[in-house]
Structures are given as C-alpha cells and as structure tokens.
Amino acid sequence: MSPTTLIILIVLLLTVLGSGVLRFITVKYYWGERGAPPATGEARRKQKEDELRMREKQIEYVESHPRETRSPDFLDNRKRHI
C-alpha cells in the first residue's frame, strides 16, 4: 500500500470513529440516565412558565437587595453602599 493511500485510509477511519463517538455521546445525553429528549407541547409551556416565575423572583430579590459597588479610588478596595 502506498503512503498516500495509507494516510487517506487513516483519515477516513478516524473521521468515522469520531462521528460514531459524537453520535454515541449525543444519544447517551438525550436518552441516557442524564436526561430525556427536549420537552414538547404542554411540558415545554410549563417549563417556560416556571422559568418566567423564577426570573420574576430573581428580579424582585435584586430590587430589594441592591448591589454594593466598589469605591472609584483604585487603592480603596472596600465596598460602599449606594
């Protein structure tokens, strides 16, 4: 076998092997013990409502607990209240 043919064969073999590993990881992630396929229909709608509700709580928390910023003086690293 010529060196060129050997290189082409190795590249093709590694490409097929890499594609197989990628496919295996994808299937394992979506349908394995880590998770399930992406939600559809009613489950997706409920998930979106839950996320919006959680985001609402986060916004309320941020409004009631303002951030403490750093002093504009470079050498003074203490936090100050707004």
C-alpha positions as CSV (number, residue, x, y, z in Angstrom):
1,M,0.0,0.0,0.0
2,S,1.4,3.4,-0.9
3,P,1.9,6.0,1.9
4,T,-0.8,8.3,0.3
5,T,-3.4,5.5,0.4
6,L,-2.5,4.7,4.0
7,I,-2.9,8.3,5.1
8,I,-6.3,8.6,3.3
9,L,-7.4,5.3,5.0
10,I,-6.3,6.5,8.4
11,V,-8.1,9.9,8.0
12,L,-11.3,8.2,6.9
13,L,-11.1,5.7,9.7
14,L,-10.6,8.5,12.3
15,T,-13.5,10.5,10.8
16,V,-15.9,7.5,11.0
17,L,-14.7,6.8,14.6
18,G,-15.1,10.5,15.6
19,S,-18.6,10.6,14.1
20,G,-19.6,7.5,15.9
21,V,-18.3,8.8,19.3
22,L,-20.2,12.1,18.7
23,R,-23.4,10.2,17.9
24,F,-23.0,7.9,20.9
25,I,-22.5,10.9,23.3
26,T,-25.4,12.7,21.8
27,V,-27.8,9.8,22.2
28,K,-26.5,9.0,25.7
29,Y,-27.0,12.6,26.8
30,Y,-30.5,12.9,25.5
31,W,-31.9,9.4,26.1
32,G,-29.5,8.1,28.8
33,E,-29.5,8.4,32.6
34,R,-28.6,12.2,32.4
35,G,-31.7,13.4,30.7
36,A,-34.6,13.0,28.3
37,P,-35.4,14.3,24.8
38,P,-36.2,18.1,24.7
39,A,-39.7,18.9,26.1
40,T,-42.5,19.4,23.7
41,G,-46.1,20.8,23.9
42,E,-47.6,21.2,27.3
43,A,-44.3,20.2,29.2
44,R,-42.4,22.9,27.3
45,R,-45.1,25.5,28.1
46,K,-45.0,24.6,31.8
47,Q,-41.2,24.7,31.8
48,K,-41.2,28.2,30.3
49,E,-43.8,29.4,32.8
50,D,-41.7,28.1,35.7
51,E,-38.6,29.8,34.2
52,L,-40.5,33.1,34.0
53,R,-41.8,32.7,37.5
54,M,-38.2,32.1,38.8
55,R,-36.9,35.1,36.8
56,E,-39.6,37.2,38.4
57,K,-38.4,36.1,41.9
58,Q,-34.8,36.9,40.9
59,I,-35.8,40.4,39.8
60,E,-37.7,41.1,43.0
61,Y,-34.7,39.9,45.0
62,V,-32.3,42.2,43.1
63,E,-34.6,45.1,43.6
64,S,-34.9,44.6,47.4
65,H,-31.1,43.8,47.8
66,P,-29.1,46.5,45.9
67,R,-25.6,45.8,44.8
68,E,-22.7,47.2,46.8
69,T,-20.2,48.7,44.4
70,R,-16.5,49.3,44.9
71,S,-15.1,52.7,45.6
72,P,-13.8,54.6,42.5
73,D,-10.5,55.1,44.3
74,F,-8.2,52.3,42.9
75,L,-6.4,51.7,46.2
76,D,-9.5,51.6,48.3
77,N,-11.0,48.1,47.8
78,R,-13.8,48.3,50.4
79,K,-17.4,48.0,49.3
80,R,-19.6,51.0,49.7
81,H,-23.4,51.4,49.9
82,I,-25.1,53.3,47.1
